[in-house]
Amino acid sequence: MTDHDTEPALQPLPETGVRLVLCVVAHPDDMEYGTSAAVAAWTGAGVEVTYLLLTRGETGMAEAPEKVAPLREKEQRRACEIVGVSELRMLDHPDGMLEYGLPLRRDIARVVRQVRPDLVLSANFDFEAYGGLNQADHRVAGLAVIDAVRDAANPWVFRDLGESEGLEPWQARVILVAGDPAATHAKQVDEAQVQAAVDSLSAHDAYLEHIRDHPEPAQFIPEILRGGGEGLGVEYAVPFRVFDLGGLEAEQG
């Protein structure tokens, strides 16, 4: 029970037997607005976490893209180190012009088959999100992740992945969507993991300098995670909308 003696609005995230998590987002920094606290909790418990970034974020700053891309990769690698990410993969789809379609779905499905994760995580892809209109790449990325996770499990979709690349189909147990207002579950995190999330966003220092009036990570990340904690009846938590692909049923059975 919470302090108000009411049932929590969110359920604890079922994680029995979780060994591998794949996080797929559009840009460097997309994981760092609170979600990386959950990553720190997973890696601290021995879970391997891989990040797949669909673009290199090269159009997100004032400088020329050829200068920005390596800078943003460097900052993202530092952010990954802070929360214990096992591997960072970055694709070369164009930042700001990410296109939904078969090439993108194939690229994501390929990595799903390679990594073979229990959980696949992405971010809010609603038309409206985060207090305004969601960025186009975010919308494309989320929808492509949903479809590609199912593609990865179907041997007759992208047959070349199996026949030419030797990648067997893989069925992830659950898709998690961070930042979704219709969250169903949450993962509890502690103060050290909250601080890791703050530090991981702070690692994008050059990028943050280019955003006018961006608040300090320490000013708002803990508040975001307190809000998730309220929904779960704990101090801090990362909320997710869970799409069950059969993994929850199998666990409960």
N, C-alpha and C positions, 0 to 999 in steps of 0.2 A: 504493500500500500504506500501511497505517497503521503506527504504531510497533510493533504486534504482528505485523506481516507477514501480515495477513489482509485479505481483500477487504472493502471497506466494505459495510455492510448496506444502505445507501441509494444510489440512483442520482442523478446530477446532474439537475436539472429541465431538460428540453428547452425551449428558449426561442427558437429560431431564428425570426425574423420577428415576434416578439411586439411589438405596438404599443400595445395597450389591455388593461387589466385592470380587472375589476369585482369589488369586494369586497362581499359581501352578508351582513350579520350582524344580530342582533336589537337590540343596544343600543349606546349610546355606551360606549366603553372595551373592547368585545369584541375589537377589532383590536389592542389595545395590549399584550397579554400575550405579546410576542415576535414576533408575526406582522408588526408594523409595521416590523421590521428589513428584511424582504424588500421591503416597500413602498418604504422608503428606497433600497434597492438598485435597484429598478426605476426609480423616478423619477430617480435619479442617472444612470441610463443612457439617459434620454430617453423612457421608457415612460410613457404617461398612465394614471393610476390614479384611478378613481372609487369612492367609498364610497356604498353604499346601506344605511341603517339603517332597519329595519322599524318600530321604535318610537323614542320620544324619551327612554326611560329614566326616565320621570317618577315611577315608584313606587319608585325605588331608594334614596331617602334619607328622612330623618325628616320633612322639611318637606312641605308640601302639594304635590301634583303640579303645580299651576299655577305654583308658584314654582320647582320643580325643573327642569321641562322646558327653559325658556330657559337656565338655568344649565348644564345638561348639554350643550346644544347649543353654548354658548360654549366650554366646555372641549373638546368634540370638535373644533370648528373650530381651536382652538389646536393640538391634537394633530395634525390633518391638515396644518397649515402646517409643522410640524416635520419631517414626512417627505415633504413635497412633493405631497400629494394634489391632483389637478386640480380635483375637484368633490366636494362633500358633498351627498347627497340624504337627506332624512329623511321617512319616511312617518308616518302618524298612527294606526297600529294600536296598541291599548292595551298598555302595558307590563305584563308579568306575566300578561296574558290573551290573548296572541297565539294565534290560532286557525288551525289548518291548514284550508285549504279553497280553493275556486275564487277568491274575491276576493283572497286573498293571492297565490296563484299568478299570477293575472292581473296584479297590481301589479308583481311581480318580472319576469314575462315582458315587460311593457311596457318596463321599464327596460333589459332585455337587448336588446330590439329598438332602443331609442333609442341606447344606448351602442355596441352592436355590438362587444363585447369578444372578444379572442382567448382569454383565460383568465377563468374565473369562480371566485372564491374564497369559501368559507364556512368555518364552524368545526364542530368536533366536535358531532355530534348523537346520540351514543350515549346510552342510558339512564343508564349510569354513566360519569362522566368527571371528570377533574381531582381524583381522590382521593375522590369521593363521588357522590351522585346529581346528574345534570346538571339544570340549571334548565329548566323547562318551555318557556320561549321559545326556548332554544337548540335543543331537540329539534325543535320545530315549524319553526323557521327553516331548519335544515339540510335537512330533508326537503322543505320547500317549494322551496328553491333547486334541489335536484336535479331535481324535477319541472318547475319553471318554466323551467329552462334548456332542457329538451327541448320544453316547450310553445312556447317562443319560436321554435323551429325548424320547427314544424308549422303550415302555413298553415290547417289545418282546425280547430285548437284556438284558441279566443278569436279567431274570425274578425273580431269587431268591431275588434280592434287594427289589422287591415289595411284593412277596408272603411270604418270610420268615422274612424280616426286616421291612416291612411296609413303604418302601420309595417310594413315588409316583414319576413318571417321572417328569423331570424338563427341560424346554427349556430355556437356557441362550439366551440373546438377541444378544450378540456379543462376539467374541474371539479377544483379543488384543495380539499381539506379540511384545514385546519390543526388541530393538536392531536389528530389521530387516532392511536391507539396502533399502528395497522397501517400506518404511513407507508411509502411506497414510494420517494419521491424527496425531495430537499432542495435548497434554494437557498443557496449559500454567501454569507455576509455578512462584512463587515469590522468592525473595532473602531468606526469612526465610525458605521456603521449600527446596531451594537449600542447605542451611546450614544444614537442618535436614537430607538431603541425605548424605552430607559429614559426619555428626556425626554418622549416622547409619552404614556407612561402617567402620568408625573409631572404632566402638564398637567391631569389629572383630579383636582386637589388637593382640591377641596371634596368630591367623591365619595369619595375614599380616606379622608378624615377620618371618614367615617361607617361605615367597616368596621373593626370592633374587631380589633386586633392584626394589621392588614395589614402585611406587611413592606415595607420601602423598595424601590422598583423596582430600584435599583442592587444590591440584595442578591440578587435572584433572577432577573431577566431574563437577565443574562449566563450564569448557570448553565444556564438552559433552552436557550439558544442553543449553549452548549458541548456539551450533550447531543446536539443535532442535528448539531453538527460531528463528534462522535465517530462517528455513523452514516455520515457522508459521507467521513470520513478527513481533515477539515480542522479549523481551530480553532473556527469558528462557522458555524452553518447553521440555516435554518428548515426543519423537516421538513413534508412534506405527503403525504397519500394522494391519488394521482392517479387520476381516472376519465377514461379516454381516450374521447372522442367522435368519434374518427377523426382528430384533429389530430396525434397522435404518429405514426400510420401514414403520414399525408401528409408529415410532416416527414422521416421516415426514408426515404420513397420518393423 
